[in-house]
Amino acid sequence: METNNSKEDMNSMCLISTQPSHSDKAIKNFEVENSKCLITKSVNLDQAMEIIGFGSFHYYILFICGSLFATISISVTSVSFIIPSAQCDFQMTSIHKGILNGASMIGMFFGCFISGYLADSKGRKYTLILCMMIDSIFNLISSISQIYPILIFCKLMSGFGISGVTVFYSYLGEFVSTKDREKYLCWMELFWTFGVILLPCIAWLVIPLTFRIEYGFFLFRSWNLFIIICALPSLIFSCFLAKLPESPKFLLAKGKHDETIDCLKFVYRWNNKTDDNFPVTSLTLPDYIYEQSNKSFIYGLYNSISDLFTSKFKVVAILTCVIQFCCTASFYMMVLWFPELMNRFRWYETLYSGPQNMTNMCEIVSLFKIEPEEIDLKCNDEINQSVYENILIIGIACIPTSIIVPLLVNKFGIKLFLVLSFFGSAMSSACLYFITSSFENIVLSSIFEALSSLGIGLIFCISVELFPTEFRGVAVAIGSMFGKVGAVIGNIVVGIFIDAHCMVPILVSCSLLISKYAQ
């Protein structure tokens, strides 16, 4: 403990003892009160980040990455509004709709391999900017697509870009110390919720517009404009991301000591308005230094995956893949179909108004089955206003969990919230079969969206903690890849069975959520 006299004699710079038995305690004592002290020994990166502290830079980078995370939320789920509004233009059956829903997931499946490898070899920031640009550009192209295969291809490539979503957790988590990481990353779920809320607001303003621009075979309607508006935020916020530094943990893992110090100075300068008294002069290099290979991209990708699954983390990686498959399949096979199901429910209540009808959801959705030869006769691309309202309510319902969990995660632990989220979403999924009114539909859908979305976010937070820097990008990306496999299969299952055997998707969703308790 420092005496008062010693503190009074301390000038703008002081030396911290290099005695090994007291170094950690000394660093911790000086991190706030003596931020102007010069540390003359090497410290590890986590200690350095504790010394630098948590400040305005961390709030800013959370805002930028969170905003991009919200745009991904919009990009992923926007197809759920495109399907009912564009179904007549592309003459889509339920199977066609399932394929369109799954196209983004297929792109994310292939993109996860590449984004994970690029994140660990080229950098977190580089990968994020590249992925966001790909997503935005192909969404813009899809807005003017005139035939179904081109729309599918564009959504597939958009999904390829969206695959970089997992890198956000690695990038953000590597700017804070271990003790603050879980709470910090949990706030990302709130931004995803903002995206879910913003999407129906945009759709409500744009899709009901009745303008129609035709020039030869070219047709431009409100849903085309809707896609353009949803694509622009990725471009805008990517420009802000480009001004931020690379992850310090990535730089140090590459052996770039001086660049890591510069990165930490950047953070310190942002938090303190100056770096004149920056306290850290030397960092301890990690045990593993990533060496850039001169081999081909394919070889580097294979080598990264091989190293992960031959390391001591292989069992954890396999379990992560299985859990991601189960939770993501269940989430997307339900959420992407909510607007379609709500639209069918609302049209049923409009057409069959009168005494209380106890018909269950599966019987209702089967009434609106459209065969290929009936598309021109029965197709209706109008979205009932209540659908926008209901999806907005679902998004708002996610706010409480998105705020409560970050505030309490350090007190109760992340695993408790993970178990509660999956158990609650499994029960709400099972109860969907028994609903008989739009009110029951919106209540259960809100519970499912809030809890299952939270569960997926918590899995990403845990994954960042489970793997070291050299494996983190690839490990989280491969886990996400298996999740997208589940999402593709789930959406195809819904598209095939929703009209005639509605009970099948509900049982599959519920079973996948329950199966995670066996892991």
RODRENPA-621841 format. One record per residue (C-alpha): residue in one letter; x, y, z. Coordinates in steps of 0.001 Angstrom, whole numbers, padded with zeros to 6 digits, always signed. Layout:
<recs>
AXYZ
...
</recs>
This chain:
<recs>
M+000000+000000+000000
E+001353+003420-000965
T+001741+006014+001838
N+000356+009550+001552
N+003877+011001+001451
S+004912+008771-001415
K+001816+009806-003351
E+002547+013487-002777
D+006127+013043-003988
M+004968+011280-007136
N+005346+013397-010252
S+003743+012858-013627
M+005693+009638-013976
C+006510+006858-011491
L+007961+003385-011547
I+006077+000233-010620
S+007998-002491-008864
T+009042-005405-011041
Q+008938-007953-008204
P+007009-010912-009648
S+005090-011642-006446
H+003619-008138-006291
S+003385-007096-009944
D-000260-007982-010558
K-001430-006348-007326
A+000647-003247-007970
I-000672-002901-011498
K-004246-003209-010282
N-003716-000606-007541
F-002219+001876-009953
E-004592+001369-012892
V-007020+004146-011847
E-005298+006445-009353
N-001913+006452-011044
S-002790+006247-014732
K+000155+008545-015419
C+002695+006053-014109
L+005163+004460-016486
I+005293+000668-016264
T+008877-000430-016810
K+008196-004176-017042
S+006388-006227-019641
V+002748-006940-018861
N+000360-009202-020692
L-002305-007672-022890
D-005157-008298-020464
Q-003280-006420-017724
A-002545-003599-020157
M-006224-003232-021016
E-007133-003141-017321
I-004604-000347-016838
I-005993+001610-019793
G-009486+001173-018401
F-012941+001340-019908
G-014006+004617-021477
S-015565+006549-024330
F-013710+004560-026998
H-015382+001348-025883
Y-018821+002953-026020
Y-018110+004285-029507
I-016834+001013-030934
L-019798-000778-029354
F-022113+001701-031094
I-020459+001259-034515
C-020251-002534-034331
G-023692-002705-032760
S-025151-000603-035577
L-023608-002939-038144
F-024978-005853-036138
A-028427-004249-036388
T-028044-003919-040167
I-027245-007633-040306
S-030406-008288-038331
I-032311-006274-040936
S-030598-008015-043850
V-031244-011512-042497
T-034902-011015-041621
S-035909-008625-044432
V-036606-011623-046654
S-039572-012426-044419
F-041240-009231-045726
I-039973-009665-049281
I-041620-013087-049636
P-045276-012073-049183
S-044871-008814-051126
A-042944-010310-054091
Q-044603-013730-054298
C-046829-012781-057239
D-043999-011166-059227
F-041944-014363-058998
Q-044927-016782-058866
M-043679-018424-055676
T-045155-021506-054045
S-044401-022402-050409
I-041402-024460-051561
H-040041-021492-053540
K-040455-019354-050441
G-038556-021890-048357
I-035688-021890-050860
L-035544-018087-050822
N-035497-018093-047023
G-032701-020658-047087
A-030579-018936-049758
S-028989-016506-047300
M-028219-019381-044952
I-026486-021333-047722
G-024346-018275-048448
M-023543-017939-044756
F-022589-021626-044661
F-019866-021193-047280
G-018912-017736-046054
C-018270-018896-042492
F-015244-020926-043592
I-013711-017987-045410
S-014622-015215-042951
G-013245-017244-040038
Y-009967-017885-041838
L-009646-014262-042979
A-010355-013025-039450
D-007464-015094-038080
S-005062-014400-040961
K-005849-010947-042382
G-007500-009284-039413
R-010849-008803-037704
K-011520-005311-039072
Y-010482-006212-042624
T-012875-009167-042623
L-015779-007191-041191
I-015505-004400-043762
L-015194-006876-046651
C-018218-008876-045486
M-020395-005812-044952
M-019569-004510-048426
I-020461-007844-050046
D-023769-007950-048191
S-024703-004401-049159
I-023675-004650-052830
F-025570-007866-053532
N-028641-006617-051698
L-028601-003582-053976
I-028336-005858-057015
S-031203-008015-055737
S-033402-004917-055583
I-033484-004777-059397
S-033600-008527-060071
Q-036406-009536-062410
I-036228-013322-062327
Y-036318-015755-059422
P-032860-017412-059952
I-031087-014029-059873
L-032901-013092-056674
I-031823-016408-055141
F-028192-015860-056221
C-028113-012335-054779
K-029538-013478-051445
L-026994-016303-051416
M-024128-013826-051903
S-025664-011494-049335
G-025589-014412-046915
F-021938-014926-047827
G-021277-011399-046576
I-023463-011765-043501
S-021290-014709-042425
G-018905-012146-040953
V-021384-011546-038117
T-019423-013893-035840
V-016292-011754-036179
F-018009-008856-034373
Y-017845-010765-031101
S-014135-011531-031536
Y-013331-007962-032574
L-015214-006310-029721
G-014186-008836-027085
E-010501-008300-027804
F-010658-004611-026862
V-011705-005243-023255
S-010244-007172-020341
T-011516-010632-019446
K-013509-009453-016423
D-015580-007020-018548
R-015947-009143-021681
E-019167-011086-021034
K-021133-008039-019922
Y-019755-005948-022794
L-020599-008508-025484
C-024082-009160-024104
W-025052-005594-025059
M-024790-006628-028719
E-028118-008415-028356
L-029782-005044-027728
F-028595-003785-031117
W-029934-006912-032806
T-033257-006097-031141
F-033122-002538-032507
G-032743-004050-035980
V-035751-006296-035408
I-037780-003244-034323
L-036580-000996-037149
L-037299-003536-039913
P-041128-003599-039652
C-041123+000196-039331
I-039290+000521-042664
A-041471-002158-044247
W-044636-000483-042971
L-043624+002841-044519
V-042412+001483-047866
I-044079-001792-048892
P-047709-000520-048826
L-046769+002130-051438
T-048582+001384-054688
F-046212+002936-057252
R-045192+000780-060205
I-042319+001586-062600
E-042272-000484-065795
Y-039875-000308-068725
G-040054-003298-071029
F-039444-006386-068920
F-038134-004253-066039
L-040497-003798-063091
F-039755-001773-059950
R-042212-001789-057056
S-042268-000913-053371
W-040543-004113-052226
N-037589-003259-054514
L-037237+000121-052810
F-037517-001617-049442
I-034449-003747-050257
I-032424-000678-051275
I-033195+001127-048018
C-032229-001958-046002
A-028916-002269-047886
L-027594+001273-047375
P-026764+001252-043613
S-024103-001441-044114
L-022208+000819-046517
I-022503+003844-044245
F-021370+002242-040984
S-018571+000308-042725
C-016966+003680-043469
F-016970+004496-039740
L-015533+001068-038940
A-012655+001710-041354
K-011461+004552-039074
L-011091+002240-036064
P-007942+000234-035233
E-007380-003480-035668
S-007887-005774-032685
P-004877-005513-030314
K-005019-009234-029530
F-004867-010081-033221
L-001894-007762-033733
L-000027-009257-030785
A-000842-012807-031912
K+000825-011901-035226
G+003930-010760-033335
K+003355-007060-034148
H+004404-005649-030783
D+004875-002014-031803
E+001585-001914-033714
T-000168-003331-030656
I+001297-000566-028492
D+000105+001995-031061
C-003375+000451-030957
L-003469+000671-027155
K-002249+004270-027370
F-005123+005008-029750
V-007610+003662-027202
Y-005899+005511-024338
R-005822+008768-026314
W-009536+008463-027118
N-010430+007819-023472
N-008118+010454-021968
K-007830+013057-024779
T-004041+012591-024800
D-001448+009820-024849
D+001385+011869-023302
N+001253+009786-020123
F+000515+006425-021727
P+001697+003951-019055
V+002460+000760-021019
T+005848+000477-022717
S+006246-003261-023215
L+003940-006251-023702
T+004547-009926-023110
L+004258-011817-026370
P+001807-014757-026378
D+003062-018331-026418
Y+001668-018781-029914
I+002693-016413-032719
Y+000650-016683-035911
E+002979-016938-038879
Q+001678-015899-042274
S+002004-018786-044714
N+003095-018329-048308
K+000897-021260-049297
S-002381-020892-051191
F-005596-019628-049657
I-007122-023125-049742
Y-004102-024580-047983
G-004222-021891-045315
L-007936-022469-044757
Y-007464-026222-044483
N-004492-025781-042165
S-006428-023467-039807
I-009340-025899-039517
S-007002-028866-039128
D-005061-027131-036352
L-008290-026443-034456
F-009617-029997-034618
T-006278-031550-033682
S-005754-029236-030711
K-006945-029682-027132
F-009973-027536-028036
K-011418-030059-030518
V-014073-031432-028124
V-015235-027923-027240
A-015346-027057-030948
I-017497-030108-031750
L-019937-029352-028927
T-020160-025745-030084
C-021031-026907-033601
V-023798-029226-032356
I-025341-026579-030099
Q-025191-023945-032844
F-026903-026336-035263
C-029789-026966-032879
C-030469-023413-031719
T-030002-021667-035083
A-032128-024200-036969
S-034971-023739-034509
F-034683-019947-034513
Y-034641-019300-038257
M-037169-021952-039233
M-039713-020112-037068
V-038718-016432-037177
L-038382-016077-040959
W-041868-017508-041384
F-043625-015363-038764
P-044851-012654-041224
E-046135-015316-043635
L-047968-017196-040879
M-049372-014006-039375
N-050564-012903-042797
R-052416-016185-043279
F-053875-015965-039775
R-055133-012431-040350
W-056700-013261-043705
Y-058482-016211-042099
E-059936-014008-039377
T-061018-011488-042019
L-062679-014055-044282
Y-064249-016137-041523
S-065367-013446-039119
G-068174-014329-036759
P-068455-016559-033667
Q-065271-017672-031881
N-063616-020374-033961
M-061447-022937-032126
T-059546-023988-035257
N-055818-024438-034509
M-052987-022774-036400
C-052161-025750-038627
E-055704-025949-039978
I-055685-022227-040659
V-052410-022125-042618
S-053481-025150-044692
L-056500-023188-045994
F-054157-020860-047887
K-052177-023480-049743
I-051482-022380-053327
E-050732-024934-056029
P-048445-023863-058928
E-051325-023833-061427
E-053368-021578-059106
I-050795-018825-058575
D-052281-016337-061029
L-055800-016913-059684
K-055219-017004-055924
C-052020-014990-055457
N-052344-011986-053151
D-049195-009975-052396
E-050837-007522-050017
I-049511-007653-046454
N-052158-006979-043844
Q-051347-003934-041692
S-051603-006003-038524
V-048566-008036-039636
Y-046334-004952-039394
E-047810-004161-036004
N-047289-007706-034752
I-043654-007935-035899
L-043002-004561-034264
I-044509-005869-031024
I-042276-008947-031245
G-039218-006704-031583
I-040238-004534-028640
A-040798-007680-026569
C-037086-008475-026991
I-035973-005263-025259
P-036387-006417-021609
T-034182-009503-022014
S-031632-007506-024038
I-031242-005059-021127
I-031659-007343-018106
V-029085-009946-019149
P-026087-007555-019589
L-026878-005953-016227
L-027106-009256-014325
V-024817-011608-016245
N-021818-011047-013953
K-023949-011732-010872
F-025806-014876-011961
G-023540-016241-014689
I-024115-016604-018398
K-024985-020324-018247
L-028123-019730-016166
F-029508-017300-018732
L-028574-019696-021531
V-030568-022554-019972
L-033568-020336-019233
S-033613-018903-022755
F-033635-022270-024499
F-036140-023870-022123
G-038537-020944-022505
S-038243-020855-026302
A-038824-024637-026494
M-042032-024359-024491
S-043316-021418-026550
S-042541-023307-029765
A-044531-026340-028593
C-047508-024177-027644
L-047767-022656-031137
Y-049769-025678-032275
F-052569-024897-029836
I-053136-021216-030620
T-056600-020211-031839
S-056330-016427-032176
S-053997-013715-033430
F-053478-012517-029866
E-052169-015919-028751
N-050034-016027-031877
I-048338-012710-031149
V-047748-013536-027461
L-046046-016875-028149
S-044116-015481-031119
S-042809-012639-028937
I-041655-015037-026227
F-039989-017308-028769
E-038192-014456-030560
A-036977-012823-027343
L-035643-015987-025703
S-034226-017854-028694
S-032503-014743-030074
L-030989-014129-026644
G-029760-017735-026496
I-027926-017459-029817
G-026250-014230-028714
L-025120-015820-025451
I-023601-018755-027345
F-021465-016323-029348
C-020365-014630-026111
I-019364-017973-024581
S-017563-019050-027759
V-015297-015993-027602
E-014284-017010-024063
L-013721-020696-024884
F-011075-020328-027597
P-007685-018561-027636
T-006914-015754-030074
E-005237-017955-032696
F-008298-020236-032991
R-011094-017825-032089
G-012084-016596-035537
V-012145-020035-037162
A-013788-021766-034180
V-016642-019281-033845
A-017134-019209-037624
I-017299-023003-037945
G-019817-023154-035115
S-021868-020524-036914
M-021513-022501-040151
F-023153-025537-038578
G-025874-023221-037336
K-026534-022082-040899
V-026719-025706-042062
G-029472-026160-039514
A-031175-022955-040677
V-031166-024091-044315
I-032557-027513-043445
G-035111-025955-041115
N-036418-023521-043730
I-036712-026238-046341
V-038601-028388-043819
V-041025-025522-043179
G-041499-024864-046901
I-042289-028529-047590
F-044551-029265-044628
I-046169-025945-043695
D-049225-026351-045951
A-050178-029982-045347
H-048316-031072-042193
C-047815-027956-040092
M-047158-030015-036964
V-043833-031304-038345
P-041917-027967-038243
I-043252-027245-034749
L-042108-030634-033444
V-038706-030286-035118
S-038172-026803-033660
C-039154-027904-030164
S-037021-031072-030355
L-033921-029158-031436
L-034242-026737-028530
I-034744-029519-025980
S-031861-031577-027405
K-029343-028909-026332
Y-029852-029898-022705
A-028170-033206-023500
Q-024976-031445-024551
</recs>
